[in-house]
Amino acid sequence: MLDLSRNRVLTVALEVTDDASRKAAIEDAAIEDMHLVFETNYFGSVSMIQYALPYLR
């Protein structure tokens, strides 16, 4: 892995293939938190695309 610490970039190791960690994340999260994450990740992306598309045409 590259040493990104000199550029003030924090790297974090994630285990996304572990079934137990994925299930625990969903089971332990409140529905309000999931709603905020979805709103940020989905609608945030849609808003940025809608903003940028007229300039990209």
C-alpha distance matrix in Angstrom:
0.0 3.8 6.5 8.7 11.3 13.6 14.1 15.1 12.6 12.3 9.5 11.2 10.6 13.4 15.4 17.4 18.8 20.8 24.3 25.6 23.1 24.0 27.7 27.7 26.2 29.0 31.7 31.2 30.9 34.1 35.4 35.6 31.8 31.1 33.6 31.8 28.4 30.1 32.0 29.0 26.8 29.7 32.4 30.1 28.6 32.2 33.5 31.0 31.8 35.5 35.1 33.2 35.2 38.3 36.5 34.7 38.0
3.8 0.0 3.8 5.9 8.9 10.5 10.9 12.5 10.6 11.3 9.5 12.3 12.8 15.8 18.3 20.0 21.9 23.9 27.3 28.5 25.8 26.4 30.2 30.1 28.2 31.0 33.8 33.0 32.4 35.4 36.6 36.4 32.7 32.2 34.3 32.2 29.0 30.7 32.3 29.0 27.0 30.0 32.3 29.7 28.3 31.9 32.8 30.0 31.0 34.6 33.9 31.9 34.1 37.0 34.8 33.3 36.7
6.5 3.8 0.0 3.8 5.7 7.2 8.6 10.0 8.9 9.7 9.1 12.2 13.4 16.8 19.7 21.8 23.9 25.5 29.0 29.7 26.7 27.7 31.4 30.8 28.9 31.9 34.5 33.3 32.8 35.6 37.1 36.6 32.8 32.8 34.9 32.6 29.5 31.6 33.0 29.6 28.0 31.2 33.3 30.5 29.5 33.2 33.8 31.0 32.4 35.9 34.9 33.1 35.6 38.4 36.1 34.9 38.4
8.7 5.9 3.8 0.0 3.8 5.5 5.4 6.7 5.4 7.2 7.6 11.3 13.4 16.5 19.8 21.5 24.1 25.8 28.9 29.6 26.4 27.0 30.7 30.0 27.7 30.6 33.4 32.0 31.0 33.6 35.0 34.2 30.5 30.5 32.4 29.8 27.0 29.1 30.2 26.7 25.3 28.6 30.4 27.4 26.6 30.3 30.6 27.9 29.4 32.8 31.7 30.0 32.7 35.3 33.1 32.1 35.7
11.3 8.9 5.7 3.8 0.0 3.8 5.3 4.9 5.4 6.5 8.2 11.6 14.2 17.5 20.9 23.0 25.8 26.9 30.1 30.2 26.9 27.9 31.4 30.3 28.1 31.1 33.6 31.9 31.0 33.5 35.2 34.2 30.5 31.0 32.9 30.2 27.6 30.2 31.1 27.5 26.7 30.1 31.8 28.7 28.4 32.2 32.2 29.6 31.5 34.7 33.4 32.0 35.0 37.5 35.3 34.6 38.3
13.6 10.5 7.2 5.5 3.8 0.0 3.8 5.4 7.5 9.8 11.7 15.3 17.9 21.1 24.5 26.5 29.2 30.5 33.7 34.0 30.6 31.5 35.0 33.9 31.6 34.5 37.2 35.4 34.3 36.7 38.2 37.0 33.3 33.9 35.6 32.7 30.2 32.7 33.3 29.6 28.9 32.2 33.6 30.3 29.9 33.6 33.3 30.5 32.5 35.6 33.9 32.4 35.4 37.7 35.1 34.6 38.3
14.1 10.9 8.6 5.4 5.3 3.8 0.0 3.8 5.5 8.9 11.1 14.8 17.7 20.5 24.1 25.5 28.5 30.0 33.0 33.4 30.0 30.4 33.9 33.0 30.4 33.1 35.9 34.2 32.8 34.9 36.1 34.8 31.3 31.7 33.1 30.1 27.7 30.0 30.4 26.6 25.9 29.1 30.3 26.9 26.5 30.2 29.8 26.8 28.8 31.9 30.2 28.6 31.7 33.9 31.3 30.9 34.7
15.1 12.5 10.0 6.7 4.9 5.4 3.8 0.0 3.8 6.4 9.6 13.0 16.3 19.0 22.7 24.3 27.4 28.6 31.4 31.5 27.9 28.5 31.8 30.6 28.0 30.7 33.4 31.4 30.0 32.1 33.5 32.1 28.5 29.3 30.8 27.7 25.5 28.1 28.5 24.8 24.4 27.9 29.0 25.7 25.7 29.4 28.9 26.3 28.7 31.6 29.9 28.9 32.0 34.3 32.1 31.9 35.6
12.6 10.6 8.9 5.4 5.4 7.5 5.5 3.8 0.0 3.8 6.3 9.8 13.1 15.6 19.3 20.6 23.8 25.2 27.9 28.2 24.7 25.1 28.5 27.6 24.9 27.6 30.4 28.7 27.3 29.6 30.9 29.7 26.1 26.5 28.2 25.3 22.8 25.2 25.9 22.3 21.5 25.0 26.5 23.3 23.1 26.9 26.8 24.3 26.4 29.6 28.2 27.1 30.1 32.7 30.7 30.2 33.9
12.3 11.3 9.7 7.2 6.5 9.8 8.9 6.4 3.8 0.0 3.8 6.6 10.1 12.7 16.4 18.1 21.4 22.3 25.1 25.0 21.5 22.2 25.6 24.4 21.9 24.9 27.4 25.6 24.6 27.0 28.7 27.7 24.0 24.5 26.6 23.9 21.3 24.0 25.1 21.7 20.9 24.6 26.3 23.5 23.5 27.3 27.5 25.4 27.5 30.7 29.7 28.8 31.7 34.5 32.8 32.3 35.9
9.5 9.5 9.1 7.6 8.2 11.7 11.1 9.6 6.3 3.8 0.0 3.8 6.8 9.5 13.2 15.0 18.0 19.1 22.1 22.4 19.0 19.8 23.3 22.5 20.3 23.2 25.9 24.5 23.7 26.6 28.1 27.7 23.9 23.9 26.3 24.0 21.0 23.5 25.0 21.9 20.5 24.0 26.2 23.7 23.3 27.1 27.8 25.8 27.5 30.8 30.3 29.3 31.8 34.9 33.3 32.4 35.8
11.2 12.3 12.2 11.3 11.6 15.3 14.8 13.0 9.8 6.6 3.8 0.0 3.8 6.3 9.9 12.1 15.1 15.8 18.7 18.7 15.4 16.4 19.9 18.9 16.9 20.1 22.5 21.2 20.8 23.8 25.6 25.5 21.7 21.7 24.4 22.5 19.4 22.0 23.9 21.1 19.8 23.2 25.7 23.6 23.4 27.1 28.1 26.5 28.2 31.5 31.2 30.5 32.9 36.1 34.9 33.9 37.3
10.6 12.8 13.4 13.4 14.2 17.9 17.7 16.3 13.1 10.1 6.8 3.8 0.0 3.8 6.8 9.5 12.0 12.7 16.0 16.3 13.3 14.6 18.1 17.5 16.1 19.3 21.7 20.8 20.9 24.3 26.0 26.5 22.8 22.3 25.3 23.9 20.7 22.8 25.3 22.8 21.0 24.2 27.1 25.4 24.9 28.4 29.8 28.3 29.6 33.0 33.2 32.3 34.4 37.8 36.8 35.4 38.6
13.4 15.8 16.8 16.5 17.5 21.1 20.5 19.0 15.6 12.7 9.5 6.3 3.8 0.0 3.8 6.0 8.9 9.6 12.6 13.1 10.1 11.0 14.6 14.3 12.9 15.9 18.4 17.9 18.0 21.5 23.0 23.9 20.3 19.4 22.5 21.6 18.2 20.1 22.9 20.9 18.8 21.8 24.9 23.6 23.1 26.5 28.2 27.1 28.2 31.5 32.0 31.4 33.2 36.7 36.1 34.6 37.6
15.4 18.3 19.7 19.8 20.9 24.5 24.1 22.7 19.3 16.4 13.2 9.9 6.8 3.8 0.0 3.8 5.6 6.0 9.3 10.2 7.9 9.0 12.5 12.8 12.2 15.0 17.2 17.3 18.0 21.7 23.2 24.6 21.2 20.0 23.3 23.0 19.6 21.1 24.3 22.7 20.4 23.0 26.4 25.6 24.9 28.0 30.1 29.2 30.0 33.3 34.2 33.6 35.0 38.7 38.3 36.6 39.4
17.4 20.0 21.8 21.5 23.0 26.5 25.5 24.3 20.6 18.1 15.0 12.1 9.5 6.0 3.8 0.0 3.8 5.6 7.8 9.7 7.7 7.1 10.8 12.0 11.1 13.1 15.7 16.5 16.8 20.3 21.3 22.9 19.8 17.9 21.1 21.1 17.6 18.5 21.9 20.7 18.1 20.2 23.8 23.4 22.4 25.3 27.7 27.0 27.5 30.7 31.9 31.4 32.6 36.3 36.1 34.4 37.0
18.8 21.9 23.9 24.1 25.8 29.2 28.5 27.4 23.8 21.4 18.0 15.1 12.0 8.9 5.6 3.8 0.0 3.8 6.1 9.0 8.4 8.1 11.1 12.9 13.0 14.6 16.8 18.2 19.0 22.5 23.4 25.5 22.6 20.5 23.7 24.2 20.7 21.3 24.8 23.9 21.1 22.9 26.6 26.4 25.3 27.9 30.6 30.0 30.2 33.3 34.8 34.1 35.0 38.8 38.7 36.7 39.1
20.8 23.9 25.5 25.8 26.9 30.5 30.0 28.6 25.2 22.3 19.1 15.8 12.7 9.6 6.0 5.6 3.8 0.0 3.8 5.5 5.6 6.6 9.0 10.3 11.3 13.2 14.7 15.9 17.4 21.1 22.4 24.7 21.9 20.1 23.6 24.2 21.1 22.0 25.6 24.9 22.5 24.5 28.0 28.0 27.3 29.9 32.4 32.1 32.5 35.6 37.0 36.6 37.7 41.4 41.5 39.7 42.1
24.3 27.3 29.0 28.9 30.1 33.7 33.0 31.4 27.9 25.1 22.1 18.7 16.0 12.6 9.3 7.8 6.1 3.8 0.0 3.8 5.6 5.3 6.2 8.6 10.1 11.1 12.3 14.3 15.9 19.4 20.4 23.1 20.8 18.7 22.2 23.4 20.5 21.0 24.7 24.5 22.3 23.8 27.3 27.8 27.3 29.5 32.2 32.3 32.6 35.3 37.1 37.0 37.8 41.5 41.9 40.2 42.4
25.6 28.5 29.7 29.6 30.2 34.0 33.4 31.5 28.2 25.0 22.4 18.7 16.3 13.1 10.2 9.7 9.0 5.5 3.8 0.0 3.8 5.5 5.2 6.1 8.6 10.2 10.4 11.9 14.2 17.8 19.4 22.1 19.8 18.3 22.0 23.1 20.5 21.5 25.1 25.0 23.3 25.1 28.4 28.8 28.7 31.0 33.4 33.7 34.3 37.0 38.6 38.7 39.8 43.4 43.8 42.3 44.7
23.1 25.8 26.7 26.4 26.9 30.6 30.0 27.9 24.7 21.5 19.0 15.4 13.3 10.1 7.9 7.7 8.4 5.6 5.6 3.8 0.0 3.8 5.5 5.2 6.2 8.9 10.0 10.5 12.3 16.0 17.9 20.0 17.3 16.1 19.8 20.4 17.7 19.2 22.6 22.1 20.5 22.7 25.9 26.0 26.0 28.6 30.7 30.8 31.8 34.5 35.8 35.9 37.3 40.9 41.1 39.8 42.3
24.0 26.4 27.7 27.0 27.9 31.5 30.4 28.5 25.1 22.2 19.8 16.4 14.6 11.0 9.0 7.1 8.1 6.6 5.3 5.5 3.8 0.0 3.8 5.5 5.3 6.7 8.8 10.3 11.2 14.7 15.8 18.2 15.6 13.7 17.3 18.2 15.4 16.3 19.9 19.7 17.8 19.6 22.9 23.3 23.2 25.6 27.9 28.2 28.9 31.5 33.1 33.3 34.4 38.0 38.5 37.1 39.4
27.7 30.2 31.4 30.7 31.4 35.0 33.9 31.8 28.5 25.6 23.3 19.9 18.1 14.6 12.5 10.8 11.1 9.0 6.2 5.2 5.5 3.8 0.0 3.8 5.4 5.4 6.1 8.5 10.2 13.5 14.6 17.5 15.6 13.7 17.2 18.8 16.5 17.2 20.8 21.2 19.7 21.1 24.2 25.1 25.3 27.2 29.6 30.3 31.0 33.3 35.1 35.6 36.6 40.1 40.9 39.6 41.8
27.7 30.1 30.8 30.0 30.3 33.9 33.0 30.6 27.6 24.4 22.5 18.9 17.5 14.3 12.8 12.0 12.9 10.3 8.6 6.1 5.2 5.5 3.8 0.0 3.8 5.5 5.1 5.9 8.4 11.9 13.9 16.5 14.3 13.4 17.1 18.3 16.3 17.7 21.1 21.3 20.3 22.2 25.0 25.6 26.2 28.4 30.4 31.0 32.2 34.4 35.9 36.6 37.9 41.3 41.9 40.9 43.3
26.2 28.2 28.9 27.7 28.1 31.6 30.4 28.0 24.9 21.9 20.3 16.9 16.1 12.9 12.2 11.1 13.0 11.3 10.1 8.6 6.2 5.3 5.4 3.8 0.0 3.8 5.6 5.5 6.2 9.9 11.8 13.8 11.2 10.3 14.0 14.8 12.7 14.3 17.6 17.6 16.7 18.8 21.5 21.9 22.7 25.0 26.8 27.4 28.7 31.0 32.3 33.0 34.5 37.9 38.4 37.5 40.0
29.0 31.0 31.9 30.6 31.1 34.5 33.1 30.7 27.6 24.9 23.2 20.1 19.3 15.9 15.0 13.1 14.6 13.2 11.1 10.2 8.9 6.7 5.4 5.5 3.8 0.0 3.8 5.6 5.5 8.5 9.3 12.1 10.3 8.5 12.1 13.7 12.0 12.8 16.2 16.9 16.0 17.5 20.1 21.2 21.9 23.7 25.8 26.9 27.9 29.8 31.5 32.5 33.6 37.0 37.9 37.0 39.2
31.7 33.8 34.5 33.4 33.6 37.2 35.9 33.4 30.4 27.4 25.9 22.5 21.7 18.4 17.2 15.7 16.8 14.7 12.3 10.4 10.0 8.8 6.1 5.1 5.6 3.8 0.0 3.8 5.8 8.3 9.8 13.0 11.8 10.8 14.1 16.0 14.9 15.9 19.0 20.0 19.5 20.8 23.3 24.4 25.4 27.1 29.0 30.3 31.4 33.2 34.9 36.0 37.1 40.5 41.5 40.7 42.8
31.2 33.0 33.3 32.0 31.9 35.4 34.2 31.4 28.7 25.6 24.5 21.2 20.8 17.9 17.3 16.5 18.2 15.9 14.3 11.9 10.5 10.3 8.5 5.9 5.5 5.6 3.8 0.0 3.8 6.6 9.5 11.8 10.3 10.4 13.8 15.0 14.2 16.0 18.7 19.4 19.4 21.2 23.4 24.1 25.5 27.4 28.9 30.1 31.6 33.4 34.7 36.0 37.5 40.7 41.5 41.0 43.3
30.9 32.4 32.8 31.0 31.0 34.3 32.8 30.0 27.3 24.6 23.7 20.8 20.9 18.0 18.0 16.8 19.0 17.4 15.9 14.2 12.3 11.2 10.2 8.4 6.2 5.5 5.8 3.8 0.0 3.8 6.4 8.3 6.5 6.8 10.2 11.2 10.7 12.6 15.1 15.8 16.2 18.0 19.8 20.6 22.3 24.1 25.3 26.7 28.4 30.0 31.2 32.6 34.2 37.3 38.2 37.8 40.1
34.1 35.4 35.6 33.6 33.5 36.7 34.9 32.1 29.6 27.0 26.6 23.8 24.3 21.5 21.7 20.3 22.5 21.1 19.4 17.8 16.0 14.7 13.5 11.9 9.9 8.5 8.3 6.6 3.8 0.0 3.8 5.4 5.3 6.4 8.7 10.1 10.9 12.5 14.3 15.6 16.7 18.1 19.3 20.4 22.5 23.9 24.9 26.6 28.5 29.6 30.9 32.7 34.2 37.1 38.2 38.2 40.3
35.4 36.6 37.1 35.0 35.2 38.2 36.1 33.5 30.9 28.7 28.1 25.6 26.0 23.0 23.2 21.3 23.4 22.4 20.4 19.4 17.9 15.8 14.6 13.9 11.8 9.3 9.8 9.5 6.4 3.8 0.0 3.8 5.4 5.0 6.1 8.7 9.9 10.4 12.0 14.2 15.2 15.9 16.9 18.6 20.7 21.5 22.7 24.8 26.4 27.2 28.8 30.8 32.0 34.8 36.2 36.2 38.1
35.6 36.4 36.6 34.2 34.2 37.0 34.8 32.1 29.7 27.7 27.7 25.5 26.5 23.9 24.6 22.9 25.5 24.7 23.1 22.1 20.0 18.2 17.5 16.5 13.8 12.1 13.0 11.8 8.3 5.4 3.8 0.0 3.8 5.4 5.0 6.3 8.7 9.9 10.4 12.3 14.3 15.2 15.5 16.8 19.4 20.3 20.8 23.0 25.0 25.6 26.8 29.1 30.6 33.2 34.5 34.8 36.9
31.8 32.7 32.8 30.5 30.5 33.3 31.3 28.5 26.1 24.0 23.9 21.7 22.8 20.3 21.2 19.8 22.6 21.9 20.8 19.8 17.3 15.6 15.6 14.3 11.2 10.3 11.8 10.3 6.5 5.3 5.4 3.8 0.0 3.8 5.3 5.1 6.3 8.6 9.8 10.6 12.2 14.0 14.9 15.5 17.9 19.5 20.1 21.7 23.9 25.0 26.0 27.8 29.6 32.4 33.3 33.5 35.8
31.1 32.2 32.8 30.5 31.0 33.9 31.7 29.3 26.5 24.5 23.9 21.7 22.3 19.4 20.0 17.9 20.5 20.1 18.7 18.3 16.1 13.7 13.7 13.4 10.3 8.5 10.8 10.4 6.8 6.4 5.0 5.4 3.8 0.0 3.8 5.5 5.1 6.1 8.4 9.9 10.5 11.6 13.2 14.4 16.2 17.6 18.9 20.6 22.2 23.5 24.9 26.5 27.9 30.9 32.1 31.9 34.0
33.6 34.3 34.9 32.4 32.9 35.6 33.1 30.8 28.2 26.6 26.3 24.4 25.3 22.5 23.3 21.1 23.7 23.6 22.2 22.0 19.8 17.3 17.2 17.1 14.0 12.1 14.1 13.8 10.2 8.7 6.1 5.0 5.3 3.8 0.0 3.8 5.5 5.2 6.0 8.5 10.0 10.3 10.9 12.6 14.9 15.6 16.6 18.8 20.4 21.2 22.7 24.7 26.0 28.8 30.2 30.3 32.2
31.8 32.2 32.6 29.8 30.2 32.7 30.1 27.7 25.3 23.9 24.0 22.5 23.9 21.6 23.0 21.1 24.2 24.2 23.4 23.1 20.4 18.2 18.8 18.3 14.8 13.7 16.0 15.0 11.2 10.1 8.7 6.3 5.1 5.5 3.8 0.0 3.8 5.5 5.0 6.1 8.5 9.9 10.1 10.7 13.5 14.8 15.1 16.9 19.1 20.0 20.9 23.0 24.8 27.4 28.5 28.8 31.1
28.4 29.0 29.5 27.0 27.6 30.2 27.7 25.5 22.8 21.3 21.0 19.4 20.7 18.2 19.6 17.6 20.7 21.1 20.5 20.5 17.7 15.4 16.5 16.3 12.7 12.0 14.9 14.2 10.7 10.9 9.9 8.7 6.3 5.1 5.5 3.8 0.0 3.8 5.4 5.2 6.0 8.3 9.7 9.9 11.9 13.9 14.8 16.0 18.0 19.5 20.5 22.0 23.8 26.7 27.6 27.5 29.9
30.1 30.7 31.6 29.1 30.2 32.7 30.0 28.1 25.2 24.0 23.5 22.0 22.8 20.1 21.1 18.5 21.3 22.0 21.0 21.5 19.2 16.3 17.2 17.7 14.3 12.8 15.9 16.0 12.6 12.5 10.4 9.9 8.6 6.1 5.2 5.5 3.8 0.0 3.8 5.4 5.2 5.6 7.4 8.9 10.3 11.6 13.2 14.9 16.2 17.5 19.2 20.7 21.9 24.9 26.2 25.9 27.9
32.0 32.3 33.0 30.2 31.1 33.3 30.4 28.5 25.9 25.1 25.0 23.9 25.3 22.9 24.3 21.9 24.8 25.6 24.7 25.1 22.6 19.9 20.8 21.1 17.6 16.2 19.0 18.7 15.1 14.3 12.0 10.4 9.8 8.4 6.0 5.0 5.4 3.8 0.0 3.8 5.7 5.5 5.2 6.7 9.3 10.0 10.6 12.9 14.6 15.4 16.7 18.8 20.2 22.9 24.3 24.5 26.5
29.0 29.0 29.6 26.7 27.5 29.6 26.6 24.8 22.3 21.7 21.9 21.1 22.8 20.9 22.7 20.7 23.9 24.9 24.5 25.0 22.1 19.7 21.2 21.3 17.6 16.9 20.0 19.4 15.8 15.6 14.2 12.3 10.6 9.9 8.5 6.1 5.2 5.4 3.8 0.0 3.8 5.8 5.8 4.9 7.7 9.7 9.9 11.1 13.4 14.8 15.5 17.2 19.2 21.9 22.7 22.9 25.4
26.8 27.0 28.0 25.3 26.7 28.9 25.9 24.4 21.5 20.9 20.5 19.8 21.0 18.8 20.4 18.1 21.1 22.5 22.3 23.3 20.5 17.8 19.7 20.3 16.7 16.0 19.5 19.4 16.2 16.7 15.2 14.3 12.2 10.5 10.0 8.5 6.0 5.2 5.7 3.8 0.0 3.8 6.1 5.5 6.1 8.7 10.3 10.8 12.3 14.4 15.6 16.6 18.2 21.4 22.1 21.7 24.1
29.7 30.0 31.2 28.6 30.1 32.2 29.1 27.9 25.0 24.6 24.0 23.2 24.2 21.8 23.0 20.2 22.9 24.5 23.8 25.1 22.7 19.6 21.1 22.2 18.8 17.5 20.8 21.2 18.0 18.1 15.9 15.2 14.0 11.6 10.3 9.9 8.3 5.6 5.5 5.8 3.8 0.0 3.8 5.5 5.3 6.3 8.7 10.2 10.8 12.4 14.4 15.6 16.5 19.7 21.0 20.5 22.4
32.4 32.3 33.3 30.4 31.8 33.6 30.3 29.0 26.5 26.3 26.2 25.7 27.1 24.9 26.4 23.8 26.6 28.0 27.3 28.4 25.9 22.9 24.2 25.0 21.5 20.1 23.3 23.4 19.8 19.3 16.9 15.5 14.9 13.2 10.9 10.1 9.7 7.4 5.2 5.8 6.1 3.8 0.0 3.8 5.4 4.9 6.0 8.5 9.7 10.3 12.1 14.1 15.2 17.9 19.4 19.6 21.4
30.1 29.7 30.5 27.4 28.7 30.3 26.9 25.7 23.3 23.5 23.7 23.6 25.4 23.6 25.6 23.4 26.4 28.0 27.8 28.8 26.0 23.3 25.1 25.6 21.9 21.2 24.4 24.1 20.6 20.4 18.6 16.8 15.5 14.4 12.6 10.7 9.9 8.9 6.7 4.9 5.5 5.5 3.8 0.0 3.8 5.5 5.2 6.3 8.7 10.0 10.6 12.4 14.3 17.0 17.9 18.2 20.5
28.6 28.3 29.5 26.6 28.4 29.9 26.5 25.7 23.1 23.5 23.3 23.4 24.9 23.1 24.9 22.4 25.3 27.3 27.3 28.7 26.0 23.2 25.3 26.2 22.7 21.9 25.4 25.5 22.3 22.5 20.7 19.4 17.9 16.2 14.9 13.5 11.9 10.3 9.3 7.7 6.1 5.3 5.4 3.8 0.0 3.8 5.4 5.2 6.2 8.6 9.9 10.6 12.0 15.2 16.0 15.7 18.0
32.2 31.9 33.2 30.3 32.2 33.6 30.2 29.4 26.9 27.3 27.1 27.1 28.4 26.5 28.0 25.3 27.9 29.9 29.5 31.0 28.6 25.6 27.2 28.4 25.0 23.7 27.1 27.4 24.1 23.9 21.5 20.3 19.5 17.6 15.6 14.8 13.9 11.6 10.0 9.7 8.7 6.3 4.9 5.5 3.8 0.0 3.8 5.5 5.1 6.1 8.6 10.0 10.5 13.5 15.1 14.9 16.6
33.5 32.8 33.8 30.6 32.2 33.3 29.8 28.9 26.8 27.5 27.8 28.1 29.8 28.2 30.1 27.7 30.6 32.4 32.2 33.4 30.7 27.9 29.6 30.4 26.8 25.8 29.0 28.9 25.3 24.9 22.7 20.8 20.1 18.9 16.6 15.1 14.8 13.2 10.6 9.9 10.3 8.7 6.0 5.2 5.4 3.8 0.0 3.8 5.5 5.1 6.2 8.7 10.1 12.4 13.8 14.6 16.5
31.0 30.0 31.0 27.9 29.6 30.5 26.8 26.3 24.3 25.4 25.8 26.5 28.3 27.1 29.2 27.0 30.0 32.1 32.3 33.7 30.8 28.2 30.3 31.0 27.4 26.9 30.3 30.1 26.7 26.6 24.8 23.0 21.7 20.6 18.8 16.9 16.0 14.9 12.9 11.1 10.8 10.2 8.5 6.3 5.2 5.5 3.8 0.0 3.8 5.4 5.0 6.1 8.5 11.1 11.6 12.1 14.7
31.8 31.0 32.4 29.4 31.5 32.5 28.8 28.7 26.4 27.5 27.5 28.2 29.6 28.2 30.0 27.5 30.2 32.5 32.6 34.3 31.8 28.9 31.0 32.2 28.7 27.9 31.4 31.6 28.4 28.5 26.4 25.0 23.9 22.2 20.4 19.1 18.0 16.2 14.6 13.4 12.3 10.8 9.7 8.7 6.2 5.1 5.5 3.8 0.0 3.8 5.4 5.1 5.8 9.2 10.2 9.9 11.9
35.5 34.6 35.9 32.8 34.7 35.6 31.9 31.6 29.6 30.7 30.8 31.5 33.0 31.5 33.3 30.7 33.3 35.6 35.3 37.0 34.5 31.5 33.3 34.4 31.0 29.8 33.2 33.4 30.0 29.6 27.2 25.6 25.0 23.5 21.2 20.0 19.5 17.5 15.4 14.8 14.4 12.4 10.3 10.0 8.6 6.1 5.1 5.4 3.8 0.0 3.8 5.6 5.5 7.6 9.8 10.4 11.7
35.1 33.9 34.9 31.7 33.4 33.9 30.2 29.9 28.2 29.7 30.3 31.2 33.2 32.0 34.2 31.9 34.8 37.0 37.1 38.6 35.8 33.1 35.1 35.9 32.3 31.5 34.9 34.7 31.2 30.9 28.8 26.8 26.0 24.9 22.7 20.9 20.5 19.2 16.7 15.5 15.6 14.4 12.1 10.6 9.9 8.6 6.2 5.0 5.4 3.8 0.0 3.8 5.9 6.9 8.1 9.8 11.7
33.2 31.9 33.1 30.0 32.0 32.4 28.6 28.9 27.1 28.8 29.3 30.5 32.3 31.4 33.6 31.4 34.1 36.6 37.0 38.7 35.9 33.3 35.6 36.6 33.0 32.5 36.0 36.0 32.6 32.7 30.8 29.1 27.8 26.5 24.7 23.0 22.0 20.7 18.8 17.2 16.6 15.6 14.1 12.4 10.6 10.0 8.7 6.1 5.1 5.6 3.8 0.0 3.8 5.8 5.5 6.4 9.1
35.2 34.1 35.6 32.7 35.0 35.4 31.7 32.0 30.1 31.7 31.8 32.9 34.4 33.2 35.0 32.6 35.0 37.7 37.8 39.8 37.3 34.4 36.6 37.9 34.5 33.6 37.1 37.5 34.2 34.2 32.0 30.6 29.6 27.9 26.0 24.8 23.8 21.9 20.2 19.2 18.2 16.5 15.2 14.3 12.0 10.5 10.1 8.5 5.8 5.5 5.9 3.8 0.0 3.8 5.4 5.0 6.3
38.3 37.0 38.4 35.3 37.5 37.7 33.9 34.3 32.7 34.5 34.9 36.1 37.8 36.7 38.7 36.3 38.8 41.4 41.5 43.4 40.9 38.0 40.1 41.3 37.9 37.0 40.5 40.7 37.3 37.1 34.8 33.2 32.4 30.9 28.8 27.4 26.7 24.9 22.9 21.9 21.4 19.7 17.9 17.0 15.2 13.5 12.4 11.1 9.2 7.6 6.9 5.8 3.8 0.0 3.8 5.5 5.5
36.5 34.8 36.1 33.1 35.3 35.1 31.3 32.1 30.7 32.8 33.3 34.9 36.8 36.1 38.3 36.1 38.7 41.5 41.9 43.8 41.1 38.5 40.9 41.9 38.4 37.9 41.5 41.5 38.2 38.2 36.2 34.5 33.3 32.1 30.2 28.5 27.6 26.2 24.3 22.7 22.1 21.0 19.4 17.9 16.0 15.1 13.8 11.6 10.2 9.8 8.1 5.5 5.4 3.8 0.0 3.8 5.6
34.7 33.3 34.9 32.1 34.6 34.6 30.9 31.9 30.2 32.3 32.4 33.9 35.4 34.6 36.6 34.4 36.7 39.7 40.2 42.3 39.8 37.1 39.6 40.9 37.5 37.0 40.7 41.0 37.8 38.2 36.2 34.8 33.5 31.9 30.3 28.8 27.5 25.9 24.5 22.9 21.7 20.5 19.6 18.2 15.7 14.9 14.6 12.1 9.9 10.4 9.8 6.4 5.0 5.5 3.8 0.0 3.8
38.0 36.7 38.4 35.7 38.3 38.3 34.7 35.6 33.9 35.9 35.8 37.3 38.6 37.6 39.4 37.0 39.1 42.1 42.4 44.7 42.3 39.4 41.8 43.3 40.0 39.2 42.8 43.3 40.1 40.3 38.1 36.9 35.8 34.0 32.2 31.1 29.9 27.9 26.5 25.4 24.1 22.4 21.4 20.5 18.0 16.6 16.5 14.7 11.9 11.7 11.7 9.1 6.3 5.5 5.6 3.8 0.0
